[in-house]
């Protein structure tokens, strides 16, 4: 990763952390995220906790942020901070 790419990753994570109170999902998103990640937890707090981990990496492609943490990737819309989906890999 180049110095510029690393700066971008850090900047994207900083933006999400600064707007953490805006991060949300839809009613349909709740069930989808819980199912995809195999969790019973409330999905927004779960995803925010993944974002806040020291080892999480945030990238941006088009209109979405992608949070890569542990064994999952979380997709967040960059303008409304809506968690669209999350998947294990």
Secondary structure, DSSP 8 states (H G I E B T S, - for coil): --HHHHHHHHHHHHHHHHTGGG-B--HHHHHHHHHHHT--S-HHHHHHHHHHSTT-EEEEETTEEEEEETTEEEEEETTT-BEEEEEE-
